[in-house]
Amino acid sequence: MYKHSQHGSVDVISGDAALAADAVEGILELFEQRAEHGQPHVVFDLGQTPYFDSTGLELLLDLRDRCTARGGALVVAAPNALCRDVLHVTRLDREFDLYDDPVSAAGSFAR
């Protein structure tokens, strides 16, 4: 299950389930509830996410594009070794700013 938390003005989305097709609708709903006004600054915390599939990768790219279109940004925090490897093999590690933890990721928006 994925949930939302707030770190100052930064929205953090995190969960402990696989980032796959059955999670997409709930995550999009969380995102839209928070990002409908202003410039969204979003951290997607993968710290408890065991893995993601191609649908999860597409979702991350879609959320990034939605943030960018609204003048904001999305960064990724705490991917485990498997998730980091998938991002690297697909070269999507070049598409996201990756941080070791959600606090560092949230702090990146203050710069």
Order of alpha helices (4+ residues) and beta strands (2+ residues): beta-beta-alpha-beta-alpha-beta-alpha-beta-alpha
